[in-house]
């Protein structure tokens, strides 16, 4: 299973969640913040699609300003999931 995030199309934090959450079949009540993201992909048992999967980050260098800081925090959540052996692979292009 591949989850694709094209950062060129991400112009806000909310847009990130609009792109990411449907790809993991997140429930409607899923929060749109980094804590909720961590709970769902690191802890698990929240989304309809659970690991193993690969997150493909495209155009990672197209992000700037405050969104760059958000992107770095998202990557930290992804890394935490990897560290917790959640069978998530992350590829950046």
C-alpha angles and dihedrals in degrees: 000000000000127000112197124204114183102196090195086073095045108096097158142017090254090054090055090057091045088057101038106039099058090051091061093040092243116188118255091250092059110128121243098227139086095259091057091045089054093047092052102044102027100038095027135190092102108088129062090234116054129182145313093087141121122238110209114199111198126193093006092167093059091079121093143166120016091346089065089061090050090049091053090052091050089052089051090055090049090050091049089055089051091048089052088054094243092155093248120144119197123203123185123198 
